[in-house]
Structure formats: C-alpha cells, structure tokens
Amino acid sequence: MDEEALDRIRVLIEKFHQDRKVEGYSEKSRGQTTWALWYLLDFLKGRDEADVTAITSDTMHKFQMDLYNRRGKEKAALSLVSQSHALVSARVFFQWLVRRGHVMADPSAAIKLPKQKQPLPRGVLTRREMERVLAGPDVETTLGLRNRAMLELLYSSGLRSAEARNLTLYDVNTAQGEALVREGKGGKDRVVPVGEVAAKYIELYVKESRPKLLRGKADPGFLFLGRLGGKIDASSLNENIVQRYVKGAGIKKHVTTHGLRHTCATHLLKGRASLRHIQALLGHKSLESTQIYTRVEVGDLKRELRRCHPREQPR
C-alpha cells in the first residue's frame, strides 16, 4: 500500500476517533483504540492492497500472524493482551467503516481473538497484614491522616487508583456511607459503599488535614490532595502511600494500589459476600472478571491441605 493510500486511512482513523468522542467514549479509551490501529497501519506498509476497500479476511489473518510474531521495544513478543487489543480495535474500526459506507463488508469479522490466561491477583494481603498497613500512618500529622483516610477508602470500597484520585469533595457522602465514582472503567458511573471506619477517617481528614494542604490556594475540588494542594498523582499514591506502608509493616510482598482492590475483593469473598455484590462494588462489566477471586480461595484451600492433611506431613 502506497503512502497516499495510507494517508487516506489515517484520515479515516481521525474521523473514527472524532465519532467515538461524540458517542461518549472517554479520551483514554479513544486514545488506546486509535493507538492500537497504528499496528494495522504499520502492517499495511508495502503490501499489495491498493486501499482500505481491498483489505480482505486473508489480509486480517496475516495481520493477526504479524502481531503474533511482532517484537516490542524490549525485543520481546507482544503480550496476548496487546495482540487482542490491536485486533479488537481493528474490528471496531472496520465495523465503523461499514456503517459509514466506506467498505461493503467487515474483513475482520472472522477473526478469533487469542485465548488469554487469567492470572491470579497479585499482592493480596491477609487480614492481619492489612491491619498492620492501616496502622502505619501517623494520624497526628497532616499527611499521615490523609494517608490513613486514603488507605481505609481503598480497602473499604475497592476503588481503582484513578477512581480514588478523581473523587471530588462532594462525591463522598460520609453520613450516608456512599461514594459516587464518576466515569470508572468503560466510562460508567457507579455508587459504592464506604465503610464506617473509612468514613470516620475521611471526615477527620477533610476537617483537619485538607485545609492545611490547601494553604490558602484555590481549591481544585478533589477530595485527596497532594503535598502542594493539587490532585494527588498515581505514582505518589502507589509508591509514597501504598508501598511505603506495606514496606513499613515488614511485608515482603509486592503490593500496588490495585493490590488493595484485590485484597478488598478477596476478603469480601472469604466473608461469604456474593460474587454479584463484589462485581457491582468493583464495577466489573462481566462476572467472569470477578470469578478470578474464587481461584484465590482455591489457593488458600491448597495451603490448608498441605498444612493439615496427614498425607502432606513430613515423615
């Protein structure tokens, strides 16, 4: 495919991007989809297809093979997640081309996405470990009280990093024990419960610490503020709060902000919460995503078998 034809596809990708914006897709989602389409453009360079209308199911099959054999920046093969994302993005793009009348049929319709292994959640803390982490911040200090409130909320409500950082001052109703998560994953809003202990620390933080972090500056409106009074960033939350207190508690596990989300879900399941309720709390689109936590339970069962079963004892 010559450069002129590739330019025409680039224009179509830009129009596709704008349509997705009008349809309400988040900037992050649009960016990820558009970025993945550059794999397709790169593949089409030098091929015989004259333009987008000449792309066939055979072309898309070869594109899938190209993704499978492709190497990334680290010279390692593309992950199955990256391969799937590129293929899904191509499929959505071609569906849009059909709707817009640019092509007669979708050449990506027959693509089968690679089967992905669903790894067990990593960095899940036990109840005692979580208690040690929560006890780490010095709540007599400005930042310590903020950190305790943030940790309590993450553990109580299972929020993603961005969801917690994007909360505004008015999204959390501590009296009702609720928080409104705006535009979570997939651009969907949801209301999540906030436990009594988390609500107590959030109230204390808002009353005592948050005004000190503002230092008279214009209020950006976010619930959790950084040292300089602005929105707290992802690395600060992950490294300076979560990992700092995990390490301070003498825990050797690699625990991230997302690990606290996994911990929340795992502890709820152990407490006999239903998968449907956990799914709603976490904002999972599919119950399949939530069922991964049942595999954590099986892991616990295996450990108990090794510890307690007569056949597993040293002889």
Backbone torsions as a table, in degrees:
resi	resn	phi	psi	omega
1	MET	NA	129.1	-176.5
2	ASP	-79.8	172.0	-174.2
3	GLU	-65.5	-33.4	179.6
4	GLU	-64.4	-42.5	178.2
5	ALA	-66.4	-39.3	177.6
6	LEU	-63.5	-37.1	177.3
7	ASP	-62.3	-38.8	178.7
8	ARG	-64.4	-37.1	177.5
9	ILE	-68.5	-37.8	178.1
10	ARG	-60.9	-39.3	177.9
11	VAL	-64.2	-42.2	178.4
12	LEU	-63.4	-38.9	178.2
13	ILE	-62.7	-39.9	178.9
14	GLU	-65.4	-41.3	177.7
15	LYS	-65.2	-40.7	176.5
16	PHE	-59.2	-44.0	178.6
17	HIS	-60.0	-43.3	-179.2
18	GLN	-67.8	-38.4	177.8
19	ASP	-63.9	-39.0	179.0
20	ARG	-63.6	-33.9	177.8
21	LYS	-64.6	-46.1	179.1
22	VAL	-62.9	-33.6	-178.9
23	GLU	-76.8	-4.1	172.9
24	GLY	98.4	7.5	177.8
25	TYR	-71.6	143.3	-177.8
26	SER	-67.4	159.2	178.6
27	GLU	-59.8	-39.1	179.7
28	LYS	-63.9	-45.6	-179.8
29	SER	-63.5	-44.1	179.6
30	ARG	-63.4	-41.9	-178.8
31	GLY	-64.5	-41.3	-179.3
32	GLN	-66.2	-40.6	179.6
33	THR	-66.6	-46.0	-179.9
34	THR	-63.7	-42.0	179.1
35	TRP	-59.8	-42.0	-178.5
36	ALA	-64.6	-27.5	-179.5
37	LEU	-70.4	-16.4	177.4
38	TRP	-68.3	-24.6	172.4
39	TYR	-61.0	-41.7	179.8
40	LEU	-66.2	-44.2	178.4
41	LEU	-59.9	-44.1	-179.7
42	ASP	-62.6	-38.6	179.1
43	PHE	-66.0	-37.1	-175.6
44	LEU	-74.0	-16.8	179.6
45	LYS	-59.8	127.1	175.7
46	GLY	81.6	-1.3	177.5
47	ARG	-83.0	170.7	-172.7
48	ASP	-82.4	-17.6	-178.4
49	GLU	-57.9	132.8	-175.5
50	ALA	-75.7	-37.9	178.6
51	ASP	-159.7	-170.5	-174.3
52	VAL	-63.4	-28.5	-178.8
53	THR	-72.0	-16.5	-178.9
54	ALA	-90.9	-2.5	179.5
55	ILE	-74.9	127.0	-176.6
56	THR	-115.2	177.3	176.4
57	SER	-63.6	-32.2	176.8
58	ASP	-65.5	-39.7	175.8
59	THR	-58.2	-44.7	-177.4
60	MET	-69.1	-33.8	175.6
61	HIS	-63.0	-43.3	178.3
62	LYS	-67.2	-32.4	175.4
63	PHE	-63.7	-41.5	178.1
64	GLN	-63.3	-39.7	177.6
65	MET	-66.4	-36.6	177.7
66	ASP	-63.1	-41.5	177.4
67	LEU	-62.9	-41.0	-179.1
68	TYR	-62.5	-37.1	-176.8
69	ASN	-92.8	-5.9	-174.8
70	ARG	-71.7	150.4	176.5
71	ARG	-115.7	141.0	-180.0
72	GLY	-87.3	-165.7	-177.7
73	LYS	-60.0	-33.6	-178.8
74	GLU	-88.9	12.1	179.9
75	LYS	65.7	13.8	176.7
76	ALA	-96.4	156.7	179.3
77	ALA	-63.3	148.2	175.4
78	LEU	-61.2	139.9	178.2
79	SER	-67.1	159.8	176.8
80	LEU	-61.1	-32.4	177.9
81	VAL	-63.7	-46.1	-179.9
82	SER	-65.6	-40.4	177.8
83	GLN	-61.2	-47.3	-179.1
84	SER	-62.9	-41.1	-178.6
85	HIS	-63.1	-41.5	178.6
86	ALA	-65.3	-40.5	-179.4
87	LEU	-69.5	-42.3	178.2
88	VAL	-64.1	-41.2	178.9
89	SER	-62.5	-41.4	177.2
90	ALA	-63.3	-41.5	-179.9
91	ARG	-62.9	-45.5	179.6
92	VAL	-63.6	-38.2	179.3
93	PHE	-64.1	-46.0	-179.2
94	PHE	-68.5	-33.4	174.9
95	GLN	-63.0	-38.2	176.8
96	TRP	-66.7	-41.6	178.7
97	LEU	-60.1	-39.3	177.8
98	VAL	-64.8	-46.7	-179.4
99	ARG	-60.9	-34.7	-178.0
100	ARG	-86.6	-2.9	177.2
101	GLY	79.9	14.9	179.6
102	HIS	-79.8	-28.4	175.3
103	VAL	-134.7	157.2	-176.7
104	MET	-83.8	-34.1	-176.6
105	ALA	-140.3	158.0	-179.2
106	ASP	-89.3	109.7	-179.0
107	PRO	-73.6	-10.9	-178.0
108	SER	-94.6	0.6	-172.3
109	ALA	-61.0	-31.4	-175.7
110	ALA	-88.5	0.6	-178.5
111	ILE	-66.2	133.1	171.9
112	LYS	-106.0	123.9	-177.8
113	LEU	-70.2	145.5	178.8
114	PRO	-62.8	140.9	178.2
115	LYS	-72.6	130.2	-176.7
116	GLN	-109.6	141.0	171.6
117	LYS	-78.4	139.0	178.4
118	GLN	-100.8	102.1	-176.1
119	PRO	-69.3	153.1	174.9
120	LEU	-66.2	147.1	175.8
121	PRO	-57.1	138.4	-179.6
122	ARG	-105.3	156.4	175.6
123	GLY	68.9	36.5	177.9
124	VAL	-87.5	129.4	-178.7
125	LEU	-92.9	150.5	171.6
126	THR	-76.8	170.3	178.8
127	ARG	-60.8	-44.2	-179.5
128	ARG	-65.6	-40.0	177.8
129	GLU	-63.1	-43.2	179.9
130	MET	-62.7	-38.8	177.8
131	GLU	-62.9	-38.8	178.5
132	ARG	-66.7	-38.6	178.7
133	VAL	-64.6	-45.5	-178.7
134	LEU	-64.8	-28.9	-179.9
135	ALA	-81.2	-5.8	-174.9
136	GLY	-68.3	-46.9	-176.8
137	PRO	-65.1	141.5	175.4
138	ASP	-85.2	102.0	-173.8
139	VAL	-73.7	-2.3	175.5
140	GLU	-81.9	-8.2	178.9
141	THR	-106.7	159.8	-178.1
142	THR	-59.7	-52.9	-177.8
143	LEU	-73.2	-33.2	179.0
144	GLY	-62.2	-41.1	178.9
145	LEU	-67.4	-40.8	176.3
146	ARG	-60.4	-45.4	-177.5
147	ASN	-64.4	-39.7	178.6
148	ARG	-64.1	-43.1	179.6
149	ALA	-62.4	-41.3	179.8
150	MET	-66.1	-46.2	179.7
151	LEU	-62.5	-42.6	179.2
152	GLU	-62.1	-40.8	-179.2
153	LEU	-67.7	-44.7	179.6
154	LEU	-59.8	-42.8	-179.0
155	TYR	-73.0	-36.4	-177.4
156	SER	-72.4	-43.3	-169.1
157	SER	-111.2	-5.2	176.0
158	GLY	63.9	33.8	-177.0
159	LEU	-76.1	149.6	169.4
160	ARG	-72.2	162.4	-179.1
161	SER	-55.8	-51.8	-177.1
162	ALA	-64.2	-35.8	179.9
163	GLU	-63.8	-41.3	179.3
164	ALA	-69.6	-42.1	-176.8
165	ARG	-70.2	-26.8	-177.9
166	ASN	-88.5	-4.7	178.0
167	LEU	-59.7	134.6	174.3
168	THR	-92.8	170.4	-178.7
169	LEU	-60.1	-27.6	-174.7
170	TYR	-101.8	4.5	178.2
171	ASP	-83.1	-17.8	-177.7
172	VAL	-109.4	122.1	177.1
173	ASN	-108.6	97.2	-175.9
174	THR	-70.4	-28.2	178.9
175	ALA	-66.5	-39.2	179.3
176	GLN	-88.0	-14.2	-177.8
177	GLY	69.5	44.6	-177.2
178	GLU	-139.2	153.7	173.9
179	ALA	-136.4	136.3	177.0
180	LEU	-94.8	116.1	176.9
181	VAL	-93.8	115.2	-177.9
182	ARG	-93.7	129.4	176.6
183	GLU	50.3	59.9	172.9
184	GLY	-69.2	-161.4	-179.0
185	LYS	-59.6	132.6	-176.5
186	GLY	84.2	6.0	177.4
187	GLY	74.5	15.7	-176.4
188	LYS	-99.0	141.4	173.8
189	ASP	-86.5	151.3	172.2
190	ARG	-155.0	157.7	176.5
191	VAL	-107.5	130.4	-179.9
192	VAL	-120.4	150.4	176.3
193	PRO	-74.7	148.7	174.5
194	VAL	-119.9	122.2	-177.8
195	GLY	-64.0	161.6	-176.7
196	GLU	-61.4	-41.3	-178.7
197	VAL	-66.7	-44.7	178.5
198	ALA	-61.5	-42.1	179.6
199	ALA	-61.5	-39.6	179.9
200	LYS	-61.6	-46.1	-178.6
201	TYR	-71.1	-32.1	175.9
202	ILE	-65.3	-42.6	177.8
203	GLU	-60.3	-44.9	179.2
204	LEU	-63.1	-42.5	179.8
205	TYR	-62.2	-45.8	-178.4
206	VAL	-64.7	-36.1	-177.9
207	LYS	-77.4	-41.2	-170.0
208	GLU	-106.8	-41.6	-172.5
209	SER	-94.0	-40.9	-173.5
210	ARG	-59.8	-43.3	177.9
211	PRO	-60.3	-34.0	179.6
212	LYS	-70.0	-35.1	178.6
213	LEU	-70.2	-30.3	178.3
214	LEU	-69.3	-37.1	-179.8
215	ARG	50.9	40.1	177.0
216	GLY	79.0	2.1	179.8
217	LYS	-78.3	168.1	176.0
218	ALA	-61.9	135.3	-176.1
219	ASP	-78.5	119.4	179.3
220	PRO	-75.0	-11.3	175.1
221	GLY	93.2	-15.3	-179.4
222	PHE	-72.9	146.7	-179.0
223	LEU	-65.2	-53.5	-177.3
224	PHE	-97.6	123.5	-176.7
225	LEU	-108.9	152.2	175.2
226	GLY	-82.0	-177.5	-177.8
227	ARG	-57.5	-33.7	-175.3
228	LEU	-97.0	10.1	175.0
229	GLY	89.6	4.6	177.9
230	GLY	-102.0	-171.5	179.1
231	LYS	-66.2	134.4	179.5
232	ILE	-72.2	137.6	-176.7
233	ASP	-94.0	168.3	-173.3
234	ALA	-63.2	-42.2	-177.9
235	SER	-67.4	-37.6	177.7
236	SER	-63.3	-43.0	179.2
237	LEU	-63.9	-45.2	-175.4
238	ASN	-72.5	-48.2	-172.3
239	GLU	-89.1	-45.7	-173.4
240	ASN	-85.4	-13.8	178.9
241	ILE	-116.1	-68.2	-174.0
242	VAL	-61.8	-60.0	-174.9
243	GLN	-67.4	-30.9	178.6
244	ARG	-61.2	-46.4	-176.5
245	TYR	-80.4	-26.4	173.3
246	VAL	-64.6	-48.0	178.3
247	LYS	-63.2	-41.6	180.0
248	GLY	-63.6	-24.3	178.7
249	ALA	-85.6	3.5	178.2
250	GLY	76.0	22.7	-178.2
251	ILE	-94.9	128.7	-175.0
252	LYS	-87.2	-10.3	-178.9
253	LYS	-66.6	150.7	173.4
254	HIS	-88.4	103.7	-175.2
255	VAL	-114.7	127.7	176.9
256	THR	-108.7	179.3	175.0
257	THR	-56.5	-40.5	179.6
258	HIS	-66.5	-26.3	177.7
259	GLY	-63.9	-32.3	176.7
260	LEU	-69.6	-32.8	174.6
261	ARG	-63.9	-46.0	176.3
262	HIS	-61.6	-40.0	-179.7
263	THR	-62.7	-44.3	177.7
264	CYS	-56.7	-50.2	-177.3
265	ALA	-64.6	-42.2	-178.9
266	THR	-64.0	-43.0	-179.6
267	HIS	-68.5	-34.2	176.0
268	LEU	-64.7	-42.4	-180.0
269	LEU	-64.4	-41.4	177.6
270	LYS	-64.4	-28.1	177.0
271	GLY	-83.7	7.7	176.2
272	ARG	75.3	27.2	170.6
273	ALA	-69.8	149.1	-179.5
274	SER	-76.7	151.5	178.0
275	LEU	-60.8	-35.7	-179.7
276	ARG	-62.6	-40.5	179.3
277	HIS	-68.9	-39.6	178.1
278	ILE	-65.4	-39.2	177.2
279	GLN	-58.6	-45.8	-179.8
280	ALA	-64.3	-41.9	179.8
281	LEU	-61.2	-46.7	-175.4
282	LEU	-79.8	-14.9	-179.0
283	GLY	75.8	30.0	177.4
284	HIS	-75.0	135.3	177.6
285	LYS	-70.1	-38.7	-176.9
286	SER	-119.6	146.4	176.9
287	LEU	-66.3	-22.9	178.2
288	GLU	-57.1	-39.3	-179.4
289	SER	-64.6	-32.9	-178.0
290	THR	-80.6	-29.8	-175.3
291	GLN	-65.6	-13.8	177.9
292	ILE	-58.8	-28.7	-177.6
293	TYR	-71.3	-20.4	174.9
294	THR	-68.6	-27.0	177.5
295	ARG	-70.7	-29.1	174.5
296	VAL	-65.0	-39.5	178.1
297	GLU	-61.4	-40.5	177.7
298	VAL	-62.2	-38.4	177.2
299	GLY	-60.4	-40.9	177.2
300	ASP	-63.9	-39.9	-179.6
301	LEU	-63.5	-40.1	178.6
302	LYS	-63.4	-39.8	179.1
303	ARG	-65.1	-40.1	178.6
304	GLU	-65.6	-37.2	178.0
305	LEU	-62.3	-45.4	179.7
306	ARG	-64.1	-32.3	-176.9
307	ARG	-79.2	-34.9	-168.0
308	CYS	-112.6	-25.2	-173.5
309	HIS	-73.3	136.0	-178.6
310	PRO	-56.8	-34.8	-178.1
311	ARG	-73.1	-12.1	-178.1
312	GLU	-99.5	-1.6	-176.2
313	GLN	-84.2	148.9	177.6
314	PRO	-58.8	143.5	-178.9
315	ARG	-106.2	NA	NA
